[in-house]
Amino acid sequence: MSGQLRSTLALVVVCVVSFLAVAQVTPNADAYISTLQPSTNFGGAAVLNLQSGKMTSFVRFDLSSVPAGYNSSNVAKATLKLYVAAVTTGGSLNVNYVSGSWSESTITSNLQPAASV
């Protein structure tokens, strides 16, 4: 095998391994709920509203693109990027794992799933 072919093959292998090592998963469902309107569904809203501590946002990711056999020991780092349109009052933000099922089109404050703390 020539040196140039070997270098080209090595570059292709590095590119493929790099692609597999870094992946991006976009959300496939999102909604927010409000205890002020406990039976209202906001799944069709254009933004995830968090104007007060009375609102909770839900975001779901389709992880079916993750190769079979991957588990927490294969993941060195995960980054969640959230973009804020405006902050009118200071506060905090918690990110929790949702352990129950929910649907973007039916979730309400009255029908919200359990979340880890």
Backbone atoms as SQL, in Angstrom:
CREATE TABLE atoms (id INTEGER PRIMARY KEY, chain TEXT, resi INTEGER, resn TEXT, atom TEXT, x REAL, y REAL, z REAL);
INSERT INTO atoms VALUES
  (1, 'A', 1, 'MET', 'N', 0.859, -1.172, 0.000),
  (2, 'A', 1, 'MET', 'CA', 0.000, 0.000, 0.000),
  (3, 'A', 1, 'MET', 'C', 0.898, 1.226, 0.000),
  (4, 'A', 2, 'SER', 'N', 0.637, 2.174, -0.875),
  (5, 'A', 2, 'SER', 'CA', 1.477, 3.360, -0.982),
  (6, 'A', 2, 'SER', 'C', 1.272, 4.266, 0.225),
  (7, 'A', 3, 'GLY', 'N', 2.257, 5.130, 0.468),
  (8, 'A', 3, 'GLY', 'CA', 2.187, 6.062, 1.595),
  (9, 'A', 3, 'GLY', 'C', 1.014, 7.015, 1.473),
  (10, 'A', 4, 'GLN', 'N', 0.747, 7.490, 0.246),
  (11, 'A', 4, 'GLN', 'CA', -0.354, 8.435, 0.040),
  (12, 'A', 4, 'GLN', 'C', -1.696, 7.742, 0.287),
  (13, 'A', 5, 'LEU', 'N', -1.869, 6.525, -0.191),
  (14, 'A', 5, 'LEU', 'CA', -3.107, 5.782, 0.017),
  (15, 'A', 5, 'LEU', 'C', -3.300, 5.480, 1.501),
  (16, 'A', 6, 'ARG', 'N', -2.217, 5.120, 2.178),
  (17, 'A', 6, 'ARG', 'CA', -2.291, 4.837, 3.609),
  (18, 'A', 6, 'ARG', 'C', -2.690, 6.098, 4.375),
  (19, 'A', 7, 'SER', 'N', -2.138, 7.242, 4.029),
  (20, 'A', 7, 'SER', 'CA', -2.479, 8.510, 4.673),
  (21, 'A', 7, 'SER', 'C', -3.937, 8.871, 4.427),
  (22, 'A', 8, 'THR', 'N', -4.397, 8.670, 3.186),
  (23, 'A', 8, 'THR', 'CA', -5.788, 8.965, 2.858),
  (24, 'A', 8, 'THR', 'C', -6.724, 8.058, 3.642),
  (25, 'A', 9, 'LEU', 'N', -6.405, 6.773, 3.714),
  (26, 'A', 9, 'LEU', 'CA', -7.221, 5.822, 4.462),
  (27, 'A', 9, 'LEU', 'C', -7.237, 6.187, 5.943),
  (28, 'A', 10, 'ALA', 'N', -6.104, 6.572, 6.487),
  (29, 'A', 10, 'ALA', 'CA', -6.037, 6.974, 7.897),
  (30, 'A', 10, 'ALA', 'C', -6.909, 8.198, 8.150),
  (31, 'A', 11, 'LEU', 'N', -6.900, 9.156, 7.220),
  (32, 'A', 11, 'LEU', 'CA', -7.724, 10.358, 7.354),
  (33, 'A', 11, 'LEU', 'C', -9.206, 9.993, 7.327),
  (34, 'A', 12, 'VAL', 'N', -9.594, 9.101, 6.444),
  (35, 'A', 12, 'VAL', 'CA', -11.001, 8.669, 6.372),
  (36, 'A', 12, 'VAL', 'C', -11.400, 7.995, 7.684),
  (37, 'A', 13, 'VAL', 'N', -10.556, 7.125, 8.222),
  (38, 'A', 13, 'VAL', 'CA', -10.854, 6.443, 9.485),
  (39, 'A', 13, 'VAL', 'C', -11.012, 7.460, 10.611),
  (40, 'A', 14, 'VAL', 'N', -10.117, 8.439, 10.684),
  (41, 'A', 14, 'VAL', 'CA', -10.203, 9.472, 11.713),
  (42, 'A', 14, 'VAL', 'C', -11.503, 10.255, 11.578),
  (43, 'A', 15, 'CYS', 'N', -11.887, 10.609, 10.376),
  (44, 'A', 15, 'CYS', 'CA', -13.129, 11.354, 10.154),
  (45, 'A', 15, 'CYS', 'C', -14.347, 10.543, 10.583),
  (46, 'A', 16, 'VAL', 'N', -14.381, 9.265, 10.243),
  (47, 'A', 16, 'VAL', 'CA', -15.514, 8.413, 10.616),
  (48, 'A', 16, 'VAL', 'C', -15.575, 8.250, 12.129),
  (49, 'A', 17, 'VAL', 'N', -14.440, 7.985, 12.772),
  (50, 'A', 17, 'VAL', 'CA', -14.415, 7.831, 14.227),
  (51, 'A', 17, 'VAL', 'C', -14.825, 9.136, 14.897),
  (52, 'A', 18, 'SER', 'N', -14.367, 10.265, 14.386),
  (53, 'A', 18, 'SER', 'CA', -14.742, 11.559, 14.951),
  (54, 'A', 18, 'SER', 'C', -16.243, 11.780, 14.831),
  (55, 'A', 19, 'PHE', 'N', -16.818, 11.405, 13.696),
  (56, 'A', 19, 'PHE', 'CA', -18.256, 11.570, 13.496),
  (57, 'A', 19, 'PHE', 'C', -19.032, 10.726, 14.501),
  (58, 'A', 20, 'LEU', 'N', -18.587, 9.494, 14.728),
  (59, 'A', 20, 'LEU', 'CA', -19.280, 8.614, 15.670),
  (60, 'A', 20, 'LEU', 'C', -19.100, 9.080, 17.108),
  (61, 'A', 21, 'ALA', 'N', -17.982, 9.717, 17.408),
  (62, 'A', 21, 'ALA', 'CA', -17.698, 10.146, 18.771),
  (63, 'A', 21, 'ALA', 'C', -18.473, 11.400, 19.162),
  (64, 'A', 22, 'VAL', 'N', -18.857, 12.201, 18.198),
  (65, 'A', 22, 'VAL', 'CA', -19.585, 13.435, 18.470),
  (66, 'A', 22, 'VAL', 'C', -20.890, 13.376, 17.699),
  (67, 'A', 23, 'ALA', 'N', -21.984, 13.379, 18.414),
  (68, 'A', 23, 'ALA', 'CA', -23.290, 13.316, 17.769),
  (69, 'A', 23, 'ALA', 'C', -24.186, 14.400, 18.324),
  (70, 'A', 24, 'GLN', 'N', -25.143, 14.789, 17.541),
  (71, 'A', 24, 'GLN', 'CA', -26.105, 15.788, 17.976),
  (72, 'A', 24, 'GLN', 'C', -27.498, 15.190, 17.868),
  (73, 'A', 25, 'VAL', 'N', -28.250, 15.310, 18.930),
  (74, 'A', 25, 'VAL', 'CA', -29.616, 14.809, 18.953),
  (75, 'A', 25, 'VAL', 'C', -30.527, 15.998, 19.201),
  (76, 'A', 26, 'THR', 'N', -31.439, 16.242, 18.296),
  (77, 'A', 26, 'THR', 'CA', -32.361, 17.366, 18.456),
  (78, 'A', 26, 'THR', 'C', -33.656, 16.895, 19.112),
  (79, 'A', 27, 'PRO', 'N', -34.342, 17.779, 19.818),
  (80, 'A', 27, 'PRO', 'CA', -35.600, 17.394, 20.461),
  (81, 'A', 27, 'PRO', 'C', -36.646, 16.969, 19.435),
  (82, 'A', 28, 'ASN', 'N', -37.489, 16.008, 19.814),
  (83, 'A', 28, 'ASN', 'CA', -38.581, 15.613, 18.933),
  (84, 'A', 28, 'ASN', 'C', -39.941, 15.944, 19.537),
  (85, 'A', 29, 'ALA', 'N', -39.951, 16.489, 20.747),
  (86, 'A', 29, 'ALA', 'CA', -41.197, 16.953, 21.366),
  (87, 'A', 29, 'ALA', 'C', -40.853, 17.959, 22.456),
  (88, 'A', 30, 'ASP', 'N', -41.699, 18.968, 22.599),
  (89, 'A', 30, 'ASP', 'CA', -41.536, 19.917, 23.699),
  (90, 'A', 30, 'ASP', 'C', -42.875, 20.560, 24.027),
  (91, 'A', 31, 'ALA', 'N', -43.016, 20.953, 25.257),
  (92, 'A', 31, 'ALA', 'CA', -44.246, 21.602, 25.726),
  (93, 'A', 31, 'ALA', 'C', -43.955, 22.240, 27.071),
  (94, 'A', 32, 'TYR', 'N', -44.790, 23.157, 27.463),
  (95, 'A', 32, 'TYR', 'CA', -44.704, 23.648, 28.834),
  (96, 'A', 32, 'TYR', 'C', -46.082, 23.553, 29.466),
  (97, 'A', 33, 'ILE', 'N', -46.088, 23.536, 30.794),
  (98, 'A', 33, 'ILE', 'CA', -47.339, 23.465, 31.542),
  (99, 'A', 33, 'ILE', 'C', -47.362, 24.598, 32.566),
  (100, 'A', 34, 'SER', 'N', -48.534, 24.936, 33.036),
  (101, 'A', 34, 'SER', 'CA', -48.683, 26.005, 34.019),
  (102, 'A', 34, 'SER', 'C', -49.675, 25.582, 35.094),
  (103, 'A', 35, 'THR', 'N', -49.272, 25.728, 36.356),
  (104, 'A', 35, 'THR', 'CA', -50.204, 25.437, 37.446),
  (105, 'A', 35, 'THR', 'C', -51.290, 26.506, 37.535),
  (106, 'A', 36, 'LEU', 'N', -51.078, 27.646, 36.885),
  (107, 'A', 36, 'LEU', 'CA', -52.105, 28.696, 36.844),
  (108, 'A', 36, 'LEU', 'C', -53.246, 28.308, 35.907),
  (109, 'A', 37, 'GLN', 'N', -52.966, 27.454, 34.924),
  (110, 'A', 37, 'GLN', 'CA', -53.956, 26.922, 33.986),
  (111, 'A', 37, 'GLN', 'C', -53.741, 25.412, 33.912),
  (112, 'A', 38, 'PRO', 'N', -54.113, 24.676, 34.972),
  (113, 'A', 38, 'PRO', 'CA', -53.732, 23.264, 35.115),
  (114, 'A', 38, 'PRO', 'C', -54.315, 22.313, 34.075),
  (115, 'A', 39, 'SER', 'N', -55.366, 22.692, 33.378),
  (116, 'A', 39, 'SER', 'CA', -55.936, 21.783, 32.375),
  (117, 'A', 39, 'SER', 'C', -55.663, 22.245, 30.942),
  (118, 'A', 40, 'THR', 'N', -54.807, 23.247, 30.770),
  (119, 'A', 40, 'THR', 'CA', -54.492, 23.781, 29.439),
  (120, 'A', 40, 'THR', 'C', -53.218, 23.153, 28.902),
  (121, 'A', 41, 'ASN', 'N', -53.255, 22.759, 27.628),
  (122, 'A', 41, 'ASN', 'CA', -52.089, 22.205, 26.949),
  (123, 'A', 41, 'ASN', 'C', -51.403, 23.308, 26.152),
  (124, 'A', 42, 'PHE', 'N', -50.076, 23.457, 26.347),
  (125, 'A', 42, 'PHE', 'CA', -49.277, 24.457, 25.632),
  (126, 'A', 42, 'PHE', 'C', -48.272, 23.793, 24.698),
  (127, 'A', 43, 'GLY', 'N', -48.562, 22.590, 24.247),
  (128, 'A', 43, 'GLY', 'CA', -47.650, 21.852, 23.378),
  (129, 'A', 43, 'GLY', 'C', -47.457, 22.475, 22.016),
  (130, 'A', 44, 'GLY', 'N', -48.405, 23.265, 21.548),
  (131, 'A', 44, 'GLY', 'CA', -48.290, 23.906, 20.242),
  (132, 'A', 44, 'GLY', 'C', -47.637, 25.273, 20.282),
  (133, 'A', 45, 'ALA', 'N', -47.215, 25.722, 21.464),
  (134, 'A', 45, 'ALA', 'CA', -46.604, 27.050, 21.595),
  (135, 'A', 45, 'ALA', 'C', -45.263, 27.104, 20.863),
  (136, 'A', 46, 'ALA', 'N', -44.920, 28.264, 20.352),
  (137, 'A', 46, 'ALA', 'CA', -43.669, 28.446, 19.607),
  (138, 'A', 46, 'ALA', 'C', -42.444, 28.491, 20.521),
  (139, 'A', 47, 'VAL', 'N', -42.648, 28.798, 21.801),
  (140, 'A', 47, 'VAL', 'CA', -41.546, 28.876, 22.761),
  (141, 'A', 47, 'VAL', 'C', -41.922, 28.095, 24.015),
  (142, 'A', 48, 'LEU', 'N', -40.923, 27.778, 24.807),
  (143, 'A', 48, 'LEU', 'CA', -41.154, 27.148, 26.104),
  (144, 'A', 48, 'LEU', 'C', -41.150, 28.248, 27.155),
  (145, 'A', 49, 'ASN', 'N', -42.309, 28.593, 27.636),
  (146, 'A', 49, 'ASN', 'CA', -42.479, 29.720, 28.528),
  (147, 'A', 49, 'ASN', 'C', -42.161, 29.328, 29.969),
  (148, 'A', 50, 'LEU', 'N', -41.339, 30.105, 30.621),
  (149, 'A', 50, 'LEU', 'CA', -41.001, 29.902, 32.035),
  (150, 'A', 50, 'LEU', 'C', -41.077, 31.239, 32.761),
  (151, 'A', 51, 'GLN', 'N', -42.198, 31.905, 32.676),
  (152, 'A', 51, 'GLN', 'CA', -42.301, 33.246, 33.247),
  (153, 'A', 51, 'GLN', 'C', -42.360, 33.268, 34.758),
  (154, 'A', 52, 'SER', 'N', -42.624, 32.161, 35.376),
  (155, 'A', 52, 'SER', 'CA', -42.661, 32.122, 36.834),
  (156, 'A', 52, 'SER', 'C', -42.361, 30.707, 37.299),
  (157, 'A', 53, 'GLY', 'N', -42.251, 30.534, 38.604),
  (158, 'A', 53, 'GLY', 'CA', -42.040, 29.210, 39.177),
  (159, 'A', 53, 'GLY', 'C', -43.254, 28.317, 39.047),
  (160, 'A', 54, 'LYS', 'N', -44.299, 28.813, 38.454),
  (161, 'A', 54, 'LYS', 'CA', -45.531, 28.046, 38.278),
  (162, 'A', 54, 'LYS', 'C', -45.571, 27.347, 36.923),
  (163, 'A', 55, 'MET', 'N', -44.516, 27.460, 36.134),
  (164, 'A', 55, 'MET', 'CA', -44.457, 26.850, 34.812),
  (165, 'A', 55, 'MET', 'C', -43.300, 25.864, 34.748),
  (166, 'A', 56, 'THR', 'N', -43.518, 24.775, 34.021),
  (167, 'A', 56, 'THR', 'CA', -42.500, 23.741, 33.837),
  (168, 'A', 56, 'THR', 'C', -42.444, 23.395, 32.358),
  (169, 'A', 57, 'SER', 'N', -41.242, 23.266, 31.826),
  (170, 'A', 57, 'SER', 'CA', -41.069, 22.888, 30.420),
  (171, 'A', 57, 'SER', 'C', -40.614, 21.443, 30.322),
  (172, 'A', 58, 'PHE', 'N', -41.058, 20.768, 29.264),
  (173, 'A', 58, 'PHE', 'CA', -40.700, 19.384, 28.988),
  (174, 'A', 58, 'PHE', 'C', -40.081, 19.318, 27.598),
  (175, 'A', 59, 'VAL', 'N', -38.960, 18.615, 27.483),
  (176, 'A', 59, 'VAL', 'CA', -38.290, 18.420, 26.202),
  (177, 'A', 59, 'VAL', 'C', -37.927, 16.944, 26.109),
  (178, 'A', 60, 'ARG', 'N', -38.271, 16.316, 24.973),
  (179, 'A', 60, 'ARG', 'CA', -37.958, 14.901, 24.771),
  (180, 'A', 60, 'ARG', 'C', -37.028, 14.763, 23.572),
  (181, 'A', 61, 'PHE', 'N', -36.062, 13.854, 23.708),
  (182, 'A', 61, 'PHE', 'CA', -35.107, 13.568, 22.647),
  (183, 'A', 61, 'PHE', 'C', -35.309, 12.153, 22.156),
  (184, 'A', 62, 'ASP', 'N', -35.281, 11.957, 20.860),
  (185, 'A', 62, 'ASP', 'CA', -35.356, 10.624, 20.262),
  (186, 'A', 62, 'ASP', 'C', -33.934, 10.079, 20.207),
  (187, 'A', 63, 'LEU', 'N', -33.657, 9.099, 21.035),
  (188, 'A', 63, 'LEU', 'CA', -32.309, 8.546, 21.117),
  (189, 'A', 63, 'LEU', 'C', -32.133, 7.282, 20.289),
  (190, 'A', 64, 'SER', 'N', -33.063, 7.021, 19.378),
  (191, 'A', 64, 'SER', 'CA', -32.963, 5.813, 18.556),
  (192, 'A', 64, 'SER', 'C', -31.756, 5.845, 17.617),
  (193, 'A', 65, 'SER', 'N', -31.166, 7.013, 17.376),
  (194, 'A', 65, 'SER', 'CA', -29.988, 7.101, 16.517),
  (195, 'A', 65, 'SER', 'C', -28.705, 6.711, 17.255),
  (196, 'A', 66, 'VAL', 'N', -28.776, 6.571, 18.571),
  (197, 'A', 66, 'VAL', 'CA', -27.605, 6.144, 19.336),
  (198, 'A', 66, 'VAL', 'C', -27.361, 4.665, 19.042),
  (199, 'A', 67, 'PRO', 'N', -26.148, 4.298, 18.677),
  (200, 'A', 67, 'PRO', 'CA', -25.867, 2.900, 18.322),
  (201, 'A', 67, 'PRO', 'C', -26.212, 1.929, 19.457),
  (202, 'A', 68, 'ALA', 'N', -26.666, 0.739, 19.095),
  (203, 'A', 68, 'ALA', 'CA', -26.989, -0.298, 20.068),
  (204, 'A', 68, 'ALA', 'C', -25.754, -0.611, 20.903),
  (205, 'A', 69, 'GLY', 'N', -25.946, -0.864, 22.154),
  (206, 'A', 69, 'GLY', 'CA', -24.833, -1.185, 23.038),
  (207, 'A', 69, 'GLY', 'C', -24.278, 0.013, 23.776),
  (208, 'A', 70, 'TYR', 'N', -24.615, 1.229, 23.351),
  (209, 'A', 70, 'TYR', 'CA', -24.125, 2.404, 24.062),
  (210, 'A', 70, 'TYR', 'C', -24.882, 2.530, 25.374),
  (211, 'A', 71, 'ASN', 'N', -24.156, 2.864, 26.425),
  (212, 'A', 71, 'ASN', 'CA', -24.764, 3.120, 27.719),
  (213, 'A', 71, 'ASN', 'C', -23.976, 4.223, 28.405),
  (214, 'A', 72, 'SER', 'N', -24.262, 4.485, 29.659),
  (215, 'A', 72, 'SER', 'CA', -23.627, 5.605, 30.346),
  (216, 'A', 72, 'SER', 'C', -22.106, 5.471, 30.422),
  (217, 'A', 73, 'SER', 'N', -21.570, 4.264, 30.400),
  (218, 'A', 73, 'SER', 'CA', -20.116, 4.105, 30.451),
  (219, 'A', 73, 'SER', 'C', -19.448, 4.492, 29.133),
  (220, 'A', 74, 'ASN', 'N', -20.225, 4.574, 28.028),
  (221, 'A', 74, 'ASN', 'CA', -19.674, 4.972, 26.737),
  (222, 'A', 74, 'ASN', 'C', -19.733, 6.484, 26.515),
  (223, 'A', 75, 'VAL', 'N', -20.414, 7.197, 27.386),
  (224, 'A', 75, 'VAL', 'CA', -20.609, 8.637, 27.200),
  (225, 'A', 75, 'VAL', 'C', -19.709, 9.387, 28.165),
  (226, 'A', 76, 'ALA', 'N', -18.770, 10.151, 27.618),
  (227, 'A', 76, 'ALA', 'CA', -17.856, 10.918, 28.451),
  (228, 'A', 76, 'ALA', 'C', -18.453, 12.267, 28.831),
  (229, 'A', 77, 'LYS', 'N', -19.321, 12.807, 27.964),
  (230, 'A', 77, 'LYS', 'CA', -19.835, 14.154, 28.199),
  (231, 'A', 77, 'LYS', 'C', -21.093, 14.362, 27.372),
  (232, 'A', 78, 'ALA', 'N', -22.052, 15.056, 27.940),
  (233, 'A', 78, 'ALA', 'CA', -23.250, 15.460, 27.202),
  (234, 'A', 78, 'ALA', 'C', -23.495, 16.929, 27.518),
  (235, 'A', 79, 'THR', 'N', -23.848, 17.694, 26.515),
  (236, 'A', 79, 'THR', 'CA', -24.068, 19.121, 26.692),
  (237, 'A', 79, 'THR', 'C', -25.470, 19.475, 26.217),
  (238, 'A', 80, 'LEU', 'N', -26.200, 20.190, 27.037),
  (239, 'A', 80, 'LEU', 'CA', -27.525, 20.686, 26.689),
  (240, 'A', 80, 'LEU', 'C', -27.424, 22.194, 26.552),
  (241, 'A', 81, 'LYS', 'N', -27.755, 22.707, 25.387),
  (242, 'A', 81, 'LYS', 'CA', -27.717, 24.156, 25.159),
  (243, 'A', 81, 'LYS', 'C', -29.133, 24.684, 25.148),
  (244, 'A', 82, 'LEU', 'N', -29.391, 25.669, 25.985),
  (245, 'A', 82, 'LEU', 'CA', -30.684, 26.337, 26.045),
  (246, 'A', 82, 'LEU', 'C', -30.466, 27.797, 25.700),
  (247, 'A', 83, 'TYR', 'N', -31.327, 28.324, 24.864),
  (248, 'A', 83, 'TYR', 'CA', -31.218, 29.714, 24.464),
  (249, 'A', 83, 'TYR', 'C', -32.363, 30.495, 25.093),
  (250, 'A', 84, 'VAL', 'N', -32.036, 31.592, 25.737),
  (251, 'A', 84, 'VAL', 'CA', -33.005, 32.403, 26.468),
  (252, 'A', 84, 'VAL', 'C', -33.343, 33.639, 25.643),
  (253, 'A', 85, 'ALA', 'N', -34.642, 33.887, 25.467),
  (254, 'A', 85, 'ALA', 'CA', -35.080, 35.066, 24.715),
  (255, 'A', 85, 'ALA', 'C', -35.025, 36.312, 25.595),
  (256, 'A', 86, 'ALA', 'N', -35.426, 36.207, 26.846),
  (257, 'A', 86, 'ALA', 'CA', -35.418, 37.351, 27.747),
  (258, 'A', 86, 'ALA', 'C', -35.468, 36.867, 29.185),
  (259, 'A', 87, 'VAL', 'N', -34.837, 37.631, 30.075),
  (260, 'A', 87, 'VAL', 'CA', -34.903, 37.366, 31.502),
  (261, 'A', 87, 'VAL', 'C', -35.430, 38.628, 32.157),
  (262, 'A', 88, 'THR', 'N', -36.627, 38.532, 32.737),
  (263, 'A', 88, 'THR', 'CA', -37.236, 39.706, 33.381),
  (264, 'A', 88, 'THR', 'C', -37.082, 39.677, 34.891),
  (265, 'A', 89, 'THR', 'N', -36.870, 38.484, 35.452),
  (266, 'A', 89, 'THR', 'CA', -36.688, 38.316, 36.890),
  (267, 'A', 89, 'THR', 'C', -35.638, 37.243, 37.123),
  (268, 'A', 90, 'GLY', 'N', -34.733, 37.499, 38.039),
  (269, 'A', 90, 'GLY', 'CA', -33.694, 36.516, 38.343),
  (270, 'A', 90, 'GLY', 'C', -34.286, 35.258, 38.958),
  (271, 'A', 91, 'GLY', 'N', -33.579, 34.173, 38.864),
  (272, 'A', 91, 'GLY', 'CA', -34.052, 32.921, 39.434),
  (273, 'A', 91, 'GLY', 'C', -33.111, 31.786, 39.095),
  (274, 'A', 92, 'SER', 'N', -33.597, 30.581, 39.237),
  (275, 'A', 92, 'SER', 'CA', -32.769, 29.416, 38.944),
  (276, 'A', 92, 'SER', 'C', -33.495, 28.494, 37.977),
  (277, 'A', 93, 'LEU', 'N', -32.747, 27.565, 37.428),
  (278, 'A', 93, 'LEU', 'CA', -33.277, 26.610, 36.461),
  (279, 'A', 93, 'LEU', 'C', -32.808, 25.221, 36.879),
  (280, 'A', 94, 'ASN', 'N', -33.733, 24.292, 36.973),
  (281, 'A', 94, 'ASN', 'CA', -33.401, 22.906, 37.284),
  (282, 'A', 94, 'ASN', 'C', -33.658, 22.052, 36.054),
  (283, 'A', 95, 'VAL', 'N', -32.805, 21.069, 35.826),
  (284, 'A', 95, 'VAL', 'CA', -33.003, 20.100, 34.752),
  (285, 'A', 95, 'VAL', 'C', -33.150, 18.738, 35.410),
  (286, 'A', 96, 'ASN', 'N', -34.279, 18.081, 35.177),
  (287, 'A', 96, 'ASN', 'CA', -34.572, 16.786, 35.791),
  (288, 'A', 96, 'ASN', 'C', -34.950, 15.777, 34.731),
  (289, 'A', 97, 'TYR', 'N', -34.698, 14.516, 35.033),
  (290, 'A', 97, 'TYR', 'CA', -35.089, 13.406, 34.176),
  (291, 'A', 97, 'TYR', 'C', -36.563, 13.097, 34.430),
  (292, 'A', 98, 'VAL', 'N', -37.351, 12.988, 33.369),
  (293, 'A', 98, 'VAL', 'CA', -38.772, 12.654, 33.497),
  (294, 'A', 98, 'VAL', 'C', -38.906, 11.146, 33.365),
  (295, 'A', 99, 'SER', 'N', -39.477, 10.527, 34.387),
  (296, 'A', 99, 'SER', 'CA', -39.555, 9.068, 34.395),
  (297, 'A', 99, 'SER', 'C', -40.883, 8.530, 33.861),
  (298, 'A', 100, 'GLY', 'N', -41.849, 9.391, 33.624),
  (299, 'A', 100, 'GLY', 'CA', -43.130, 8.942, 33.092),
  (300, 'A', 100, 'GLY', 'C', -43.301, 9.349, 31.637),
  (301, 'A', 101, 'SER', 'N', -44.309, 8.801, 31.003),
  (302, 'A', 101, 'SER', 'CA', -44.555, 9.157, 29.606),
  (303, 'A', 101, 'SER', 'C', -45.414, 10.412, 29.522),
  (304, 'A', 102, 'TRP', 'N', -45.277, 11.122, 28.398),
  (305, 'A', 102, 'TRP', 'CA', -46.082, 12.322, 28.151),
  (306, 'A', 102, 'TRP', 'C', -46.140, 12.562, 26.659),
  (307, 'A', 103, 'SER', 'N', -47.127, 13.313, 26.252),
  (308, 'A', 103, 'SER', 'CA', -47.303, 13.652, 24.848),
  (309, 'A', 103, 'SER', 'C', -47.367, 15.164, 24.709),
  (310, 'A', 104, 'GLU', 'N', -46.701, 15.673, 23.698),
  (311, 'A', 104, 'GLU', 'CA', -46.684, 17.107, 23.435),
  (312, 'A', 104, 'GLU', 'C', -48.097, 17.674, 23.270),
  (313, 'A', 105, 'SER', 'N', -48.978, 16.897, 22.691),
  (314, 'A', 105, 'SER', 'CA', -50.328, 17.401, 22.384),
  (315, 'A', 105, 'SER', 'C', -51.325, 17.236, 23.525),
  (316, 'A', 106, 'THR', 'N', -50.958, 16.515, 24.599),
  (317, 'A', 106, 'THR', 'CA', -51.930, 16.297, 25.675),
  (318, 'A', 106, 'THR', 'C', -51.434, 16.671, 27.064),
  (319, 'A', 107, 'ILE', 'N', -50.157, 16.941, 27.241),
  (320, 'A', 107, 'ILE', 'CA', -49.633, 17.212, 28.574),
  (321, 'A', 107, 'ILE', 'C', -50.228, 18.498, 29.152),
  (322, 'A', 108, 'THR', 'N', -50.609, 18.440, 30.404),
  (323, 'A', 108, 'THR', 'CA', -51.098, 19.605, 31.149),
  (324, 'A', 108, 'THR', 'C', -50.519, 19.499, 32.560),
  (325, 'A', 109, 'SER', 'N', -50.703, 20.523, 33.358),
  (326, 'A', 109, 'SER', 'CA', -50.245, 20.462, 34.732),
  (327, 'A', 109, 'SER', 'C', -50.966, 19.351, 35.493),
  (328, 'A', 110, 'ASN', 'N', -52.242, 19.130, 35.171),
  (329, 'A', 110, 'ASN', 'CA', -53.009, 18.051, 35.812),
  (330, 'A', 110, 'ASN', 'C', -52.541, 16.669, 35.376),
  (331, 'A', 111, 'LEU', 'N', -51.914, 16.564, 34.192),
  (332, 'A', 111, 'LEU', 'CA', -51.525, 15.262, 33.628),
  (333, 'A', 111, 'LEU', 'C', -50.006, 15.093, 33.492),
  (334, 'A', 112, 'GLN', 'N', -49.233, 15.833, 34.264),
  (335, 'A', 112, 'GLN', 'CA', -47.784, 15.770, 34.106),
  (336, 'A', 112, 'GLN', 'C', -47.196, 14.487, 34.692),
  (337, 'A', 113, 'PRO', 'N', -46.149, 13.963, 34.059),
  (338, 'A', 113, 'PRO', 'CA', -45.492, 12.744, 34.558),
  (339, 'A', 113, 'PRO', 'C', -44.580, 13.059, 35.735),
  (340, 'A', 114, 'ALA', 'N', -44.168, 12.034, 36.431),
  (341, 'A', 114, 'ALA', 'CA', -43.234, 12.186, 37.535),
  (342, 'A', 114, 'ALA', 'C', -41.858, 12.548, 37.003),
  (343, 'A', 115, 'ALA', 'N', -41.115, 13.307, 37.786),
  (344, 'A', 115, 'ALA', 'CA', -39.752, 13.694, 37.409),
  (345, 'A', 115, 'ALA', 'C', -38.816, 13.391, 38.570),
  (346, 'A', 116, 'SER', 'N', -37.568, 13.068, 38.249),
  (347, 'A', 116, 'SER', 'CA', -36.562, 12.841, 39.293),
  (348, 'A', 116, 'SER', 'C', -36.165, 14.179, 39.884),
  (349, 'A', 117, 'VAL', 'N', -35.583, 14.139, 41.049),
  (350, 'A', 117, 'VAL', 'CA', -35.151, 15.384, 41.709),
  (351, 'A', 117, 'VAL', 'C', -33.665, 15.416, 41.815);
